[in-house]
Amino acid sequence: MATGKEIPELYFDGQTMDVLWDNHDQVVDWFEKYFGWKVLRQENWKVDPRCSEGKMTQMDFGTWLVTYLTGTRLPHHYAERGTVDPDLRLCFRTRELDRLRRAFVTDGIRVSAVYSGPKTRYFDVWATAEGIRLTLQEDRSLPSSELAPSWVRLGVSRLNESVQWYGQHLGMKCVEHQPSQGFAVMELQLNHSEEKSLWVLEQKSSDAYVGKVDGQVQPVCWVRERQDFFKYHQYLKQRGIETSGIGGFLTQGLVSFHFYDPDGNRFNISSM
């Protein structure tokens, strides 16, 4: 951790998708068919020593499908199903928004109506048999019909306060603030890249749900120095931010925890 800094440098490291054991292979097949993704790596690996079995599949854009069997609730590795949809929306850009939506409808896949959001049009798709909600975003400037990574959208109840909160506790920098349009754009360094990741904070309606949501799609921020990871965990807890216990391999290996912003949006933090 840099001298004089209370939080470490965070790097956006992609996302995990929590997948049930019996559905893992079908989920891989769905993303290959509908998103055109490829399998980059597969491991029979347990995310936590308390698991009896585990497997992970890496696909495009830093996406890891994570599956595990355990006889106890783990401190970090879990997701809730069948409750409210998270206000966190992982977005992917496409030049063919309407065509893709029609294709999903034809195949009986649940989609939302096309709607306007920050800067462009979107629709949500509940991917795979597990109903993992993802968001497609129109970008006519793309050179091909392949999907491209985009930003993460987060619903917040107090936009201006959230801009400050994310800067204070995650080190994000605000690069665009449009309070009259109800959104702000924050940035965070990408891991293994000189580019930045973008996070859009959106003012949500007054009647929207506010509370913790542990969705299946979980963005991961990476801490490069292992000792800084543990210090950051303590920093968050000492400031009264709801923070999970640490999961993974405490002595040596991958470790992770998560915490929630004031609206209940979940952030995963990992290190090695």
Secondary structure, 3 states (H helix, E strand, C coil): CCCCCCCCCCEEEEEEEECCHHHHHHHHHHHHHHHCCCCCEEECCCCCCCEEEEEEEEECCCEEEEEEEECCCCCCCCCCCCCCCCCEEEEEEECCHHHHHHHHHHCCCCECCCEEECCEEEEEEEECCCCEEEEEEECCCCCCCCCEEEEEEEEECCHHHHHHHHHHHHCCEEEEEEHHHCEEEEEEEECCCCCEEEEEEEECCCCCCCCCCCCCEEEEEECCCHHHHHHHHHHHHHCCCCECCCEECCCCCCEEEEEECCCCCEEEEEEC
